[in-house]
């Protein structure tokens, strides 16, 4: 993309990987309405390095969530 039309033409480029805030709100509202829940794998905080290594190798099947004992 050339900068000339952007600067002198008064044009803009917008982008977002996850959509707008309203898109995110709509998505969350839909998930609540349809009782959609994420698939997660919990790992104790003490094993965070192992969980990170599995994620970087592509071995994490679901979202990795670190847990703490309270």
C-alpha positions in Angstrom: 0.0 0.0 0.0 1.4 3.4 -1.0 1.4 6.0 1.7 0.6 8.8 -0.8 -3.1 8.2 -1.1 -3.4 7.7 2.7 -1.7 10.9 3.6 -2.9 13.2 0.8 -6.2 11.5 0.1 -7.5 11.6 3.6 -7.9 7.8 3.6 -7.4 5.3 6.4 -6.8 1.6 6.9 -8.3 -0.1 9.9 -7.8 -3.7 11.0 -8.4 -6.0 13.9 -7.6 -9.7 14.3 -10.7 -10.2 16.5 -13.2 -7.7 15.2 -14.6 -4.6 16.8 -15.6 -4.3 20.4 -19.3 -4.7 19.4 -18.4 -7.8 17.5 -16.8 -9.2 20.6 -19.8 -8.3 22.7 -22.1 -10.0 20.2 -19.9 -13.1 20.2 -19.9 -13.4 24.0 -23.7 -12.8 24.2 -24.2 -15.6 21.6 -22.0 -17.9 23.5 -24.0 -17.3 26.7 -27.3 -17.7 24.9 -26.2 -21.0 23.4 -24.3 -22.2 26.5 -21.1 -22.5 24.5 -18.0 -23.0 26.7 -14.3 -23.2 25.8 -12.4 -26.4 25.7 -9.4 -25.9 28.1 -6.6 -27.8 29.6 -5.6 -26.8 33.1 -2.0 -26.9 34.2 -0.6 -26.0 37.7 1.4 -22.8 37.7 4.4 -24.8 38.8 4.4 -26.5 35.4 4.0 -23.3 33.4 7.3 -23.9 31.6 6.2 -27.4 30.5 2.8 -26.1 29.3 4.5 -23.3 27.4 6.9 -25.8 25.7 3.9 -28.0 24.7 2.1 -25.0 23.3 5.2 -23.9 21.3 5.6 -27.5 19.9 1.9 -27.5 18.8 1.1 -30.3 21.3 -1.5 -28.3 23.2 -4.8 -29.6 22.1 -7.0 -26.9 23.8 -6.4 -23.6 25.4 -3.8 -23.9 28.1 -4.9 -22.4 31.4 -2.6 -22.0 34.3 -4.1 -22.6 37.8 -3.0 -21.7 41.3 -3.7 -23.4 44.5 -5.6 -21.1 46.9 
